[in-house]
Amino acid sequence: VEGRTRRSGAVAGVDNVRHPITVARAVMETTPHVMLAGEGAKRFAATIPSALPVDPSELITERARTAWQQRKEKLAETTGTGDADLSKSTPAPAELPGRTQVP
């Protein structure tokens, strides 16, 4: 949000840029929209020269990856889901700024 004019811009579901705030600012400054999400936001990000592309796997630390794996194993033990792909079959709450594993 830009305080003086109260304009705003946001993006959601953008996992292909290092600093999504750069894309959000471009949404605010160059489009009539307030928010872009998903594939449209990713396509828009690709048009912004200052939006540094990144491999999504670089956006998670090894510590977070290990914690996720441990939680997945614990859940499999208690629910009998075995090797279920939890990222696609189990809905989970999320809260800003991108926290994972919210109980």
Backbone torsions as a table, in degrees:
resi	resn	phi	psi	omega
1	VAL	NA	131.9	177.0
2	GLU	-95.6	116.0	-170.1
3	GLY	-59.1	-43.2	-174.2
4	ARG	-66.9	-45.3	-176.9
5	THR	-100.8	-11.5	-178.1
6	ARG	62.1	25.7	172.6
7	ARG	-74.9	155.7	177.7
8	SER	-146.4	159.9	176.9
9	GLY	-150.0	144.1	-178.9
10	ALA	-150.4	156.6	172.9
11	VAL	-134.3	152.4	177.7
12	ALA	-139.4	145.4	177.9
13	GLY	73.1	24.0	179.8
14	VAL	-98.7	106.4	-179.0
15	ASP	-116.9	17.2	-177.2
16	ASN	-115.7	11.2	176.2
17	VAL	-131.7	146.0	-176.6
18	ARG	-68.4	-39.0	-177.2
19	HIS	-127.2	88.4	-178.9
20	PRO	-58.4	-22.7	178.5
21	ILE	-60.2	-31.0	177.0
22	THR	-62.0	-42.1	179.6
23	VAL	-70.5	-40.6	178.8
24	ALA	-60.5	-40.3	178.2
25	ARG	-64.5	-39.8	177.9
26	ALA	-64.9	-35.6	175.1
27	VAL	-59.4	-46.2	-179.1
28	MET	-64.1	-44.1	-172.0
29	GLU	-85.0	-24.5	-171.1
30	THR	-122.6	-0.8	180.0
31	THR	-130.0	163.8	174.7
32	PRO	-83.1	-1.2	-175.8
33	HIS	-87.1	160.8	173.9
34	VAL	-100.5	-32.8	-177.2
35	MET	-146.4	141.0	171.1
36	LEU	-122.5	144.3	-177.8
37	ALA	-138.6	156.3	173.2
38	GLY	65.5	-142.1	-176.0
39	GLU	-60.9	-36.9	178.0
40	GLY	-62.2	-40.3	178.0
41	ALA	-66.8	-38.4	178.4
42	LYS	-65.7	-42.1	177.7
43	ARG	-64.1	-42.2	178.1
44	PHE	-61.7	-43.5	179.9
45	ALA	-57.9	-36.6	-179.6
46	ALA	-64.9	-18.6	179.9
47	THR	-90.7	-7.0	-177.1
48	ILE	-94.7	112.1	-177.3
49	PRO	-58.1	-33.4	-176.8
50	SER	-84.9	-3.0	178.0
51	ALA	-84.1	100.9	-175.9
52	LEU	-71.2	118.8	179.2
53	PRO	-66.8	149.9	-179.6
54	VAL	-148.0	148.4	172.7
55	ASP	-75.0	126.7	-177.9
56	PRO	-53.3	-28.3	-179.9
57	SER	-66.4	-19.3	178.2
58	GLU	-78.8	-10.5	-175.8
59	LEU	-88.5	0.6	178.3
60	ILE	-122.6	134.6	-179.2
61	THR	-78.9	160.2	177.3
62	GLU	-62.0	-36.4	178.2
63	ARG	-61.0	-44.8	179.3
64	ALA	-67.9	-38.8	178.2
65	ARG	-62.3	-43.0	179.0
66	THR	-64.4	-43.9	179.5
67	ALA	-62.0	-40.9	178.9
68	TRP	-63.4	-44.7	-179.4
69	GLN	-61.7	-42.3	179.0
70	GLN	-64.0	-41.8	179.3
71	ARG	-65.4	-41.0	178.7
72	LYS	-60.9	-44.4	179.3
73	GLU	-64.2	-42.2	179.6
74	LYS	-63.9	-42.4	179.1
75	LEU	-63.9	-40.2	179.2
76	ALA	-62.7	-37.6	179.4
77	GLU	-67.0	-39.0	-174.1
78	THR	-86.7	-22.5	-177.3
79	THR	-113.0	-9.3	-179.1
80	GLY	71.5	25.8	-178.5
81	THR	-81.8	-8.8	177.6
82	GLY	59.8	-123.0	-177.5
83	ASP	-96.4	29.5	-178.7
84	ALA	-57.0	143.3	177.4
85	ASP	-83.9	92.9	-174.4
86	LEU	-64.5	-25.6	-177.5
87	SER	-70.0	-16.7	-178.8
88	LYS	-114.9	-22.6	-171.7
89	SER	-110.7	-12.2	-177.6
90	THR	-121.2	114.4	177.7
91	PRO	-67.2	144.5	-179.9
92	ALA	-141.3	142.9	177.8
93	PRO	-71.7	152.6	175.6
94	ALA	-138.2	154.3	-178.4
95	GLU	-143.6	145.4	-179.2
96	LEU	-65.9	146.4	3.0
97	PRO	-95.6	82.6	174.0
98	GLY	70.7	31.4	179.2
99	ARG	-66.5	142.8	174.6
100	THR	-110.6	163.5	174.7
101	GLN	60.8	38.3	177.6
102	VAL	-72.1	123.3	-177.9
103	PRO	-67.3	NA	NA
